[in-house]
Amino acid sequence: MDALPEGLTPRRRTPVFDQDSVPAGLLRAHTTKAGVWGRIVVLEGRLRYRLLEPTRREHLLQPGVDGVIPPEVRHEVEPDGPVRFYVELLGEGPAPAL
């Protein structure tokens, strides 16, 4: 699995989702914006994470095994039974003021 580049700053974090509350948009192909990286953190259970381009790759995420989302790369997730996870979005430079 790819690693996050050095120097990224957290931008925002989603709520914790489970197999019943995961938004439909995460279950089908979607992307992050240019310059926005993501990290999928599984707290409990397992989550299938698929990168759909440039070549299709699938990873089974679980506690301690995070998923790295490169900018503008189509991807999707699928719960593999009961699961709890969140997604953290990161970018370059200082974090914006709140």
Secondary structure, 3 states (H helix, E strand, C coil): CCCCCCCEEEEEECCCEECCCCCHHHHCCECCCCCCEEEEEEEEEEEEEEECCCCCEEEEEECCECEEECCCCCEEEEEEEEEEEEEEEEEECCCCCC
